Amino acid sequence: LDSMQQALVDIPVSEVVKDDEDDLHFLEEGRRMLVVSRFHVLPGLSGGNIDHHEELFSTCWSELAEMRRTDMADTGSLILLPDYDLADLRRFVDMNLQRPLDWLGFFCLFGGGSP
């Protein structure tokens, strides 16, 4: 959460310009942070271990199922993986979340967050 907050603070905001791309980015990132209603911290998980892969897969799809079950607007879930390599995480998200959700026609329902 600290890194999300820092990323939000690091976005340059100019009072001189009415609305620019940075302002819109700031609003989008702020909204993402505000709608988080559930979160998990999974320390020690890494991309090279099949058991870790299965735990992350289960956690992600459980959260997606919960969000679909509650069907609440403007809510979100955050899964923190402090020990996961970012390149491995992007590959995992693409192969195990984005593509299946797109194939099922559900990707637009969950919005696109960042890994």
C-alpha positions, 0 to 999 in steps of 0.5 A: 500500500505504501508503494501505491501511495508513493506512486500516487504522490509521485505523479506531477500535478500542475495547478497552471494547466486546467486538466492534463494527462498527469491529472487524469492519471492521478485521478485513475490511480487514486480511484483504484486505491480508494476502491480496494475493499479486500486485500491479501499479502502473500510473502515468500511466493516466487514464480519458479515454484509450482506450489507458489503458482498454484497458491497465487492462482487459487487466491486470484480466482477466489477473489475474482469469484468473490467480486463476481458473487457480490456484484458490487460496483466500485470495489476492488481487491489487492493481492500483494506479492513482495517477493515475486519477480515483476516479469514473472508476475506480468507473465502469470497475470497475462496467461492465467487472468487476462487471457482466460477472462478475455476468452470468457468475455469477462475482462471488461467486467473486472477492469484492467489493473496493473500487476 
